[in-house]
Amino acid sequence: MQNTSRLLTSLALAGLVAVGSSCAPAESGGPSGATGSGPFDVVFTGGRVLDGTGNPWIFTDVGVRDGRIAALGDLSGADASERIDVSGLYVAPGFIDTHSHSSGGLMAEDRSHSQPLLAEGITTVMVNPDGGGMADMVEQQAALLEHGLGVNAAQFVPHGSVRRAAMGSENRPPTAEELQAMRDIVRAGMEAGAFGLSSGTFYAPGNFATNDEIIELARVVAEFGGAYQSHPRDESTYSVGVVAASEEVIDVGRQAGIPTVITHVKALGPLVWGKSEEMVANYVAAREEGVQVFTDQYPYNASSTGLTAALLPRWVESGGRDSLVARINDPELIDQIKEGMREGLRRRGGADRIQIARFEPDPSIEGQLLSDLAAAAGMDPIDYSLELFQEGGPGIVSYNMSEEDIQRFMVQDFNMTASDGAFPEFGVGVPHPRAYGAFPRKIRKYVIEEGVVSLSQAIRSMTSLPAQVFDIPERGLLVPGLVADVVVFDLATIRDNATFTDPHQISEGMVHVLVDGEFAIRDRDFTGAMAGQVLRKVPE
């Protein structure tokens, strides 16, 4: 059953209603769906407006009043406190990042301003993906708001953290009591306003869960009209295979009756390149069956994870880090562990495709390839990696995707845009550039340079589609009555500046960005406004 906000969003998409608490019909020749009364706070004039639906841009004015889109149309004769000529620029809804690891950064006083995100045009981030993050939604909400927010944040209840809270990192099914404890945590999270459940069944401890366990928790989410987003159990040939792992995610949606999202969709490594064709066919077939299947994707040919997750067999992680270290130091197990690591390295395409992104015990190795580091140490890459595991688990960037697969996923009308970015401390480590550039990169590379998708399609994948899939109220469209999360960008200059070797560079091209009606970027400069809030899903 659709709840009220999803229904209103759907009607707005169809152009049947103007959404807002004080909607009034447009007068003949007047603005479309004008709401409220009195002068506009600001009117953007002369811009090419992309409303987020996927329709082509049109020339029209956009009026903002009291933090909301108040009108679209000819506003040349309307009273306005300020009029801004945006001729030659594009006006669109603020971008929604459906997969963001930014919660830690947003909680930090020196990063809560969200400036790298705003520079991408992101006005809302969805946090706690991959089954990770804080399990207590109320506690996290307070932490996110402690220093203010430059962007809006929407929460997932993270399965891995929920499982760890209920039963630790044990590699076994939960008892009836432990499963009920997990249900209770998920229910509390949804009651606190979370938008759904995330999982990372590729990672420990999520990997230790059966799909039946996930389905049981997803049924709790269904009571609140939420969605399910998953980093699948396998994106290559680690266990069940990339195709079967996607089917697992789809089955959660089928059994629980909720939207389900295969997040940062990919075919990881040369062994599965080309599998995108079969995967997409399966997604289409499931949708024809009536399962609400969606994907999201970041526009890069490299992924990022931990070296532990990339190389070690998952059983080695059972019980936590102390158990892991004990196992890699066990002479009776080491040959078996090394064999599993060799398979992991083969899946990734070799040590020359793995770059160290972050390693706190020794930052000097950051930004270097595993193959070069091992050669300099006179060691086999497997033995060198085991030495690293003794001190901790390095973060890595892994060059492992084919352009053909990237584009095949990207052109699907059920595919959203995401960053998978972690919002690192500026200048610390050599993280994946997606943390700074995912959204402008999609526009620059795949719209302007490659022509893979149209500009209106790309904007839809960043705005109305995620708002509809996750039922994010009052956002994702330029429709009178909705919240004024708005971006105004210069198509000639929009670009990602972050690179794999020099990632700490913010994007450019955003001329104005409004969050909840306040300028966060004005005339290409940050204003310091902290207008973001923690969004809460309204239960059915």
C-alpha positions, 0 to 999 in steps of 0.5 A: 500500500502506498502511503500519502507522501508516496502517492502525492509524489506519484501524482506530482510526477504525473502532473495531476496535483501541486503538492503542498499544504496550501495549494491554489490553482494557477490563475489564467496566464499565471504561475503553475501550481502557485502556493502560499501568498505574499512576495517570493523570497527569491525568484530564479529567472531565465534558467533551463529548468529540469523538474526531476521527472526525466522530462527535457528542460524548459525555460521557466522561472522558479519562485521560492517562499518560506523554504518551499518551491512556491511557483513555476512559470512566468513570474516577471510581474510577481513581487520578490525580495530578490530576483536572480538571473540564471540565464545559461544555467540549469535549475534542478532539484537537489541531488539525493545520494542513496549510498553514503558513508558520510555519517561519521564526517557529518558528526564531526564538528569540522566536517558537519558543514558538508561542503564537499557534498554541497559542491557536488549538488548533494542536498540529501544523503542516505547513511548507514549503507552496507549494513554498517553504522549506528544501530540506534537511530535516535542516538545517531540522530542526536549525534548528527544534529549536535554540530548542525548539518549542511545537508539533510540526512536520511537513515537506514537501519544497518543489518550488520550492526543490528546482528552484532548488537544481538549476537556479536560476530558469530558465524551461526544462525541466531537463536529465536531470542536473538532473532527477536532482539534483531526484530526489536532493534529494526522496529525501534529504528523504523519507529524513529524514522528510518527509511528502510533496512540496509545489509552488507551480506558480503561483509562479516557479520552480515555474511553469516546471515541466511537470506531467511534472516534478512527476510524476517527483518524486512517484514518488519520494515514492510510494516512501515512502508520502508525499503531494502538496500543491499551490498549483495553477498557476492559481486564476483565469484567469492561464494554464490556468484554475482548473479545468484547474489543479486537474486537473493536481494530480489527475493527479499523484495519478493517475500517482504513486498517492499522496494529492493535495491542492489546497491553500487551494482557492478560485475567485479573483476575480469572473471565476471565481466559481461555478467551485467547482461544476465543481471539486467535481464533478471532485474527486468524479469523480476520487475515484470513479475511485480517485484520492485527492483532497483539499482544504484551505481557510482560512475567509476571503474574502481571500487573501494573496500577493505583489503581484509574483505577483498582477500580473506575468506569470510570464515577467517573473520568469525568472532572479530579481529582477535580471532582473525589474528589468531587464525592467520598466525595458526600454522595449521590454518595458514595454507588454507587461508593463503589459498583463499587469498590467492583466489581473492587476488585473482578475482580482483585481477591481480595485485597491480589492480589494488591501491592502498587508500588508508593505513593508519599504522603506516601512511607512507604506503597510501596511494601505492599499488599492492604489487609495487609495495610487495616487490619493494619489500621482496615479498609475495603480495599474499605474504605482504598482505598478511603482514599488513593484517597483523597491524590492521586492515588497510582500506583499498581502491580496486580497479576491477570493472569494465566500461561495458558493464558500467554503461549497461547498468547506467542506462536502465530506467530503474538505476539511481546515482550514488557515491558510496563516498566516506567523506574523509578528513580533508587531506588524510589518506588517498581515498576513492575520488567518489567521495568528492566527485561522483555526481558531477562526474556522471554529468561530465563523463557520461552525459557530456563526453560519452553521451551514454545517458541524457542530462534529464535522465541523469538528473532523474536518477539523482532526484525524483527516482530515489525520492520515489523509491525510498519515499522521501517526503517532499523532495526530489522534484521541482513542484510547487509545495515541495521543499526548496532543495535546489541546485543551479549549475553551469553545464559548461564548467561542472566537473569532478576534480578528484582523481585516484592519485589526488582525490582531495579536490572538491568538484566545481560547477555548482553556482547556487545550492539551496538546502531547505530554502537557504543558500548553502552555495551562492555565486559559487561560494559556500555561505556557511549555512547549516540548514540540513536536518535529519529526515524522518520517514512518516510511518503508514 
